[in-house]
């Protein structure tokens, strides 16, 4: 089942940071789209929750040295 999660992503300091997060998350199984904005410190991830989960996405971002938390999650 497809799901969308909106995240706060803290700790990004330069224009390369969102691109790094997007590349890392887009490589995860089941992720179909990811967008991260430096100015708003927000991210949106669309994924198949049969292949990955919100906790896996947050863990990946946190392991990169950023801090992510759920703002809103929607099942499509």
N, C-alpha and C positions, 0 to 999 in steps of 0.2 A: 504494500500500500504506500502511496506517495504521501509525503509529509513535508511541511515547510516550517522551519524554525527561524525566528528572528533573535539575534544575539546582540548583546553589548560586548564589544571587544576593546578592552583597555590595554594601554601600554605601547601602542603604535606611535612612532615618533617621526617617521619619514615616509615619503611617497612609495618606497619599495615595500614597506611593511604589509599593506593590504594585498599587494600582488603575491607576496610570499605566502600569506595565509590562504589566498584563493588557490594557488598552485597546490599546496599541501592538502587542502580539503578536497579539491576536485579529483585527486588521485585515489580517494577512498572509494571502496566498493559501494555502489548504490547512489552515490552523489551525482545528481544530474545538472545542478547549477549552483554556483556560489558567487556572491557579490559582497565585497567588504568596502566600506567607505571610511577613509581616514578622518575626514572632518567631523562626521557625526559619530564616529566610533561604533557604528552599527554594521551588522552583517545579516545576510539572508541566505539560508541554505535549503535547497530542495533536494530530497533524497528518498530512497525506497527504504522504509523502516524494516523490511524483511532482510536487508543486507547490512545496514548499519543503524546506529541509534544516536540520539542527541548526546548522550554521555560520551560516546566515542568521539564525536565531533568536538565537543568541549575539551576533552582530554588531549586531543591532537593539538588544538590551539594553545592550551595551557603549556603543553610540553615544548612549544616553540618559544616560550618566554612571555606570552601575552596572558591576559586574564579574560575569559569568556564566561558569560552567564546568559541564561534564557530570558528574553523579554516576553516572547509570545511564541506558541507553537500551534500550528493548524494542521489538521488532517484533511487531505483532499479526497 
